[in-house]
Structures are given as C-alpha cells and as structure tokens.
C-alpha cells in the first residue's frame, strides 16, 4: 500500500451531466483535514440552479442511452466501475483518509474494498431475483395470468454521511444504478473528495452522462434541502441523524415521494457471565472505539452481568488505554481523530456533561497531547464511564464518539429491559456461550440487526436498517429492490 495524503489535496467540484463544474453560486467553503486542522482545498456550495441541472441531467439519462440499456449491459459497466475503483485504490484511500482522518489500516480493509464491491454485489442480486407469477381462476373457466414487472423508480436523491463516505454512498448508488435508476448525490459537506473522484471513474469507464451526478453543499437552505424539495426527484435515501431524517420526511411528503432512512442509534451490548470474555472484550473494543466511535452501529451502552462486571471494566480500560493515536499513514495507528472540530466540540460537551451527571471516569474524558502538527487535529481520548443513572443524557443520547457507559445487571429480564429502554433501535450485540439464551435474547431485541458473539459481521445479502427512531425501510440484497424499483402487476385474461 503506497499512498500520499499530500497528493490527494485538491479542490472539490460538482459533477453534473458528466462534467466537473464549480457552479454559479460563487459560494465556496474550506475542506479541513481533521488530522491537523490544515486546509485541503475549496468546495463549491451548490444552489437551486445546480440541483435543477443535476436532476434534469439524471432525467435525460433515464430517457436516453441508460434507460435503454439491458440489465446485462448495465452490469458490465458497473463491473468496470468497481474494477476502476480498485485500480485507483490508493487514490481513493488517500482521499478518504484525508477527509476523515481515519487510519489507512481501517479504510484500506473496509471503506474502499466495500465501496467497490457495492457495485458488483447488487448487479448479481438484480440478475438472480425473480418476480411473482400467479394463475388466477375466472368464472368462465379460462383463467388469467398475473405477473409482475420491475421498473426503475426514476431519479434518486442520495444524501450520504461523513463517517464512511465512499462505502455508505455506494451502498445506495450501487443498487440504484444496478436497477436502472439515475442518481443525484449530496455527500456530507465534511467529506467531499471520494464522491468527486467517483465522477472521474464514471467517465473513464463510459457510464453515460447524467447517470451519476454530485452536488456539494450543506443541508438546510442549501443543496441538501433543495434536492429533497425538487419535484423531479422520485425517491430519497438518507443516512444521518434522526432529527435530519424527520425534516427530510416533511419535504418528501410533497409529492408523496418514498424515503429510505438509516438514522441514529444508541446501541446496547449485553455481556452475560457465561460469555467468552476474550471475545467480548475484543468485539466491544471495536464496537465502542473503531473509527473513533463514529459508526452508526457502534456501542455506547454496555450492560454486564454483575459477576463479571469488575473484570470486564478493568479489561476494557486496559484495551482503551492501549489504543494508539496517529496520522493515517502511521501503520501502528489504530485511532484517528474525529471528523471535524465542530464534532469534537459536541463530543467534548458530552464528556463534560457525564461528569456533571455524576459519572465515574474509568479512563479518558479529555483531549490527548498530540505532537507537532497533529496538535491542530480533532483528537479526543477514548472514554469509559460507570455509575450514571439510567435517565442520564449521556446514557440516552447518541454521542458518536469513542465512548461508552458500562452498567451492571442481575437478571436476563433486566438486561433486556435496559437494552430496549431507548427510542432508538438500530443494532445490539449479545455476548453469551449459552445457545438457548442467545436465541431467546436476540429475538427480544427491538433493533434492525442483532449480533451474537460478534460485531459488524455483515452479509450484504441480508436486511439492514433500523427500528423505531433509527429509520424506515431496509437495504441489502433483495431488500434494496423494494425501494429502488416500482412493481407493475400485469393481469392477462386467457
């Protein structure tokens, strides 16, 4: 792996109708590297005109060559997209690390490979999933045949987050394009580079212009809001906060556009006394601190059965204190900064609130001393608390940082009640060597995904999404077909 962060520094650009443009608003903002606070480059802020141009280009592509392509032809093109991402692997890796600050050891194994794989996996699904066919009796005895046809939904607005920028953007763009739609992407304002770079890939492999469009900007009164308001958009898919999801749903109500929402979480882990503690510690280290805690599926609430509570806390403390801060290029680094100074202020406000609410700080709780230029980055310490009441804000509100609260429990019923005592319902982890308990507890978790003796183990064919305030709809495998296509039932009288 050879990549250069300095070589990846560049200005971002909108990508509309197959061309890069700075747009006409005259508004720009600085893209800041969270590793050291340095300026990466300028990013244009799109307005209504840029969104309108992108949506019109996407509509024209549906009515043009892209709309006339067969599934096999689209699949071949998207296979080339995946291959080109992999060929330019180091460029994508450098851009992703520069925007997010995450260690290359993480991004090179998850973000970029998964980002490429999303283009091939969903074409395989599209090729193999059948539709319904029924024979129907009729009064005259001749019968009728009903069969279903899938067609693309149309122009899809893709609003993607900053924590896994390429992976989560292509998680939506991959199935949308595989099923014949076109897209207008509004990436997070904090991480514009890989969405821009993907435009170069689309052009280089011959994807028709207008199929993939990118407009940069912010949410309210900017590109994000203008995109969700545009009457030419046929569906909106969004990953982000629950509050933003609620605002998006209000916009989608105009024109009755469907939405797919993967929203916030305050995910629990349940550690029973019969668990393999080596596995539980290793898994919880990742679920609480990987990507500096900026993972929607991460664990911020940990409930440990009382006989092993003290040992678990002590061992997790040792693990957290053994994490190594460092820049993305440092092969020994396994903890990067938060994505921005703004987000660091939010996380540190929760660190202060935990103390005010009476937490016992097991480790962390502040800002590490970083050497040289790294002192200007958005670094925070991995933090563990105990002793907070169940109604504490730190126990109930999503923080999205490298932190967790650990609380003891005494019975299985108590553990289940505590885990489900949240408005969120994205993910949970259950650690036990008792097979009956594993099935029993998992079945009662009010979440979209429950891991048993693992975390972040994903089969992309399975359903992914949240319950309660964590979202609407499911993505992955055949489940993505439901959002990205419309079904027409054809009834033929025989």
Secondary structure, DSSP 8 states (H G I E B T S, - for coil): ----HHHH-----EEETTEEE--SS--EEEEE-TTT--EEEEEE---HHHHHHHHHHHHHHHHSHHHH--HHHHHHHHHHHHHHHHHTHHHHHHHHHHHH---HHHHTTTHHHHHHHHHHHHHHHHHH----EEEE--TTSS-EEEEEEEEE--EEEEE--STTHHHHHHHHHHHHHHTT-EEEEE--TT--HHHHHHHHHHHHHT--TTSEEE----STTSHHHHHHH-TT--EEEEES-HHHHHHHHHHHTTTT-EEEEE----EEEEE-TTS-HHHHHHHHHHHHHGGGG--TT-EEEEEEEGGGHHHHHHHHHHHHHT--B--TT-TT--B---S-HHHHHHHHHHHHHHHHTT-EEEE--S-----GGGGGS-----EEEE---TT-HHHHS---SSEEEEEEESSHHHHHHHHH-SSEESEEEEE-S-HHHHHHHHHT--SSEEEES-SS---TTS-B--EETTEES-BSTTHHHHHHEEEEEEEEE-
